[in-house]
Amino acid sequence: MTRSAVGKAVARLEARLGTRLLQRNTRSQTLTEEGQIYYERCTRALKELDEAEADLDSGRMEPIGRLRVSVPEGFGQLCVAPILLNLTRLYPQLSIDLSFGDRTVDLIEEGFDLAIRIGPLHDSGTLSARLLGTQHISIGASPAYLARHGTPSILEELDGHAVISYSRSGVVAPWNVSPVAGRGGSSDYRLQVRSQISMDDIQAIAAAAVAGYGIAWVPCWLLSS
């Protein structure tokens, strides 16, 4: 800027503030008392802006602050929690608040930054969602159970076995089974099984199957644990 442009800008600022910022004479200019106060306040404000931008830049390079996450109970405990706990070692300025449960949460109302869920999102139209992976589910039983009762070779033979199923509010969930050779079709179909035992906790179902109480339909991530 030219000297005259600077002078005009200062004059406009003085007019807006309603006070003189500079004491002028033919050879020099000095700050008035009001001008000195205004200068010091502006200097502090600019420094705070620089520090705020530096904090944002460091946040982009290293996570800092509090992250509140809602996860399904079983999957969260076995698969998500170990990953998030390890993040706190990698990034000491990051704090994790992890909530376990299968209920639908209101992210905004309850203050969650992130929710991880398995299955279709019924309210995904109002959320920003990303597919993280595909869950594979298998039908399995303990070796001890199969030794006592035999191994079913076709799905229809499940009727002669003790079946452990997932239920919620008294309603037993069907098994979504992949196509079997000779049945035709290319998409999964829903198999409604007759259950001797039903539970609303997938980890309890897996534990019962491992203990030899029957055949269960459980996620592969739970079997591997």
N, C-alpha and C positions, 0 to 999 in steps of 0.2 A: 504494500500500500504506500502511496505517496504521503509526504508530510502533511499536505493540506487535507487529504482524505482522512488521515488519523485525527487531525484537529476537528474536522466536522463530525466524525463519529463520537469523539469525546464530548463535543458540545451537545449532540443529540442525547447522549447518556445523561449529562448533567440536567438537561431540560426535563427528561423523563423522571429523574430522581428528585428534582426540585432542590438541588444543592450544588455548590461548586466543589469539584474534586481536585482541581489544579489551581495553584496560585501562579499567575503568569506575570512576567515582566519582559522587557525587550531582549534580555539576554538569556533567561532560563525559566524553567517551570518546575515547581515543587508541589508535592502533594499537600493538600489542606488536611486538617485533622480528620474531617469526614472522609476525605479521599484515602487516607492511610488506613482507616478502619475498613472501608469498602474493599480496598486492595487485599488486606489480610484475610478478610472473609472469603473473597473470591479465590484466593490462593488455596485456602483450606478446602473449599468446595471442589476445586479442580483436582487436588490431591486425592480426595475421597473417590472421585470418579475414576481416576487412574487405578486406585487400589481395587475398586469394584470390578473393573474390567480385568485386572490381573487375577482376581479370585475366580471370575468366570472362565478365564483361559485355563487356570490350573484345574478347575472342575472338569473341563473337557478332556484333560489329559489324565486325571486321576479322580475316580469317584469319591465324593465327599458328602457328608450329611447323612440323613436318616432315610432308609428305604423300607416301606411297610408293604408286606407281601401276604396275600391270602393264597393258600394251597390246599389241595385235597389231603385228607388226613393220612391215609396209607402211602400214597405216592409222594406226598410232601415229606413225610418222615424218612422214607427210604431213598428217594432219588433227588429231591430238591434241596432239602436241608443241608446235606453234606457239601453241595456246591456253593450255597450261599455262605455257609460257615467258613469255607475256605477263602471266600472273597474278603472276609474281615481280616484274615491274615495277610492277604496281598495288599489290601488298602486299609491301613489303620484308621483313617479318618472317616471310613464308612461304617455306619451302624445299621443293623438289621433288626426289624420287628416282624417276626414270622407268626402268622395266625393259621392254625390247622382247622379244617372243617369242610364239609361237602355242601353246605347250604349256599344259596345264592347271596352274594354280598353286593351292597351298593358302594361302588368304589369311591364316589365323591362324598356321599353322606357319611361313610365310615372312615374316610381318610386313607384309603389304600392307594398306593402308587401303581400296584400291579396285582393281577390275579391270574393264577394258572389253573385251568380246568381241563377235564377229560371229557370228550364227547361234544355234541353240537351245542353252540351258544344260542340260546333262544332269544337273547337280547343283543345279539352282535351288531344289530343295526345302529345302536347308539354308542357302540364302543369301537375303539381302535384295536383290532385283534390280529394276531399273527399265528400261523400254524407252526408249532415247534417240532412236531414229529407224529408218528403213527404208532398207536398202541396195538400190539398183537396179543391175542388171548388164546389160551390153549385149554383143552380138556385133559385133566390128569388126575391121578390117584397115587397113593403110596404103594411101593412094592409089596408091603405086607397085606394091604387090602386086596390087591390083584391076585396075590398068591392064594388067598382064602376064597375069593369069589370069582376068579377068572377075569380075563381081559375082554371087554366087548369089542367085536370086530366091525359092527355096524351101529349106527346111531339108534336104531330101533331096539337094540339090546340093552339100552340104558334103562328101559322100563323094569328090568329085572335086577337093578342095582340100587343101592342107597345113593341118592343124589343130593348134593349140598348146593343150594342156590342163594343168590343175592335177592333180598326183598327189601322193600321200603313201604312203610305204612300198610303192611300186611299184603302187599301185591308182589308176587314173585316175578322177577324180570326174566324174559325169555333169553335164550342163548342165540346170539348172532353167529351162525356157523357158515364157514366158507363152503363153496360148492364141492361136492364129493363126486369122484369119477363114476359115471354111469347114471347120475341123477339128472344131468342136463342143466342148462342155465349157466350164467356166468357171474351172477351177483350173489351176495350173501343172503341167506334166508333165516327166518326167526324160528327157532326150535323151542316149543313150549314143553318143558320137562316137568315130570311129577317129582316133587322134592320131598324127601324124608326129613331133611333139615334145611331151614332157611334162616339167614342172618342178614343184618344190615351193615355189616363191617367186613370188607374184603379180606383184611388180614386174619380175622377170626375164621373165615371160610377156608383160607389157605392152611391155617394151623390145624383145623379139623381134618382136612384132606391128608395132610402130612401125618397126622396121628392115626390114620387108617379108618376114619368114620365114613368114607364114601368117595364118590367121584365129584370133582368140582370143575367149574369153568372160571379160570383165574388168569390175570395178566401175566405175561412172560417176565416182566420186571419183578414181580413178586415171587415167581418160581425160582428165579436166579438168585434171590436173596436167601 
